């Protein structure tokens, strides 16, 4: 009997040893380094100045970083990783103080509140990313300049983003899975299934971020950690079922509402919380009426253009590869960029604005901040004639629009058999 009691006490001590710092760390991380939200209040406006100074101090005096580093709390910055380290240290210190002030803990009730918070927080993140995929805003249609860049010259992250953005079906499918996992997390009877789905989805997301060097590795790792936290209470039951084919009921505490008033209060709070999560995730798309970013209207002049004539200082330059500085194509990016592709396939980016009344383009070099003014003439077919002085050279350039949406990568072809391909 004494042995059983001793083993139980030892188990509770071990559980308490890990639970308290984890509890505090998750609360600190989600309140000081959360993803941006539109309507759910965030503390970051108040906490960032404090924690960024702590990051600077830790970087200089603990990790001995002598060169300048990004100390702001942005995705995968050095500051973000140092901030995570700081939160771990703070969580351990706070957990020791908590244990000293309150040696005994009503673990069942506190863990229930903690798991509920984690469930809803993780559900919000999956809703945000899931709907972003369903409405094609995360993996958007590749821009024309990307489509005309040689594959071997693309960074891995851009190549992956472009491949995902080219497939409407797969992007939406991935978003539906994330939204489904988020929905299952919101209900006590289905949250284990939702946690397992989230763990599988987020494992793949983290692998993609690592494999393609995509800069949300820290967020993905944290979300994966949260999904694992939700599975922990069921590990023994899952092991018994999957390995020994035995049904073992997990010992997970949940509140019992003995009065109608308590049941109503619980249902009311839960309903409001769910609607708040959906409001945060969906309203931004309703505000701009964008439910398929691929079909959204692009800005004026957006697209790809072939350079049919290039005259510099009144001297026509032929379209030969030996004239490496001659323009080959021009791209107008939807985010206000004017991108020039030269004959050697190098890309030069300018900030881009235009004046319809004056019929002028304004190009600003991103490095020198020098602004250039070019006159333009348009034709009914969409052709453009640009003229003016650019980087000290008199130029006159004729552009013909390219039907970039007809490129093979953007065709949503589907074949059950290989016969149609051969």
Beta strands, then each sheet from edge to edge (+ up, - down):
strand 1: 303-312
strand 2: 315-316
strand 3: 327-333
strand 4: 337-342
strand 5: 347-355
strand 6: 360-365
strand 7: 371-378
strand 8: 384-390
strand 9: 393-402
sheet 1: 2+ 1- 3+ 4- 5+ 6- 7+ 8- 9+
end
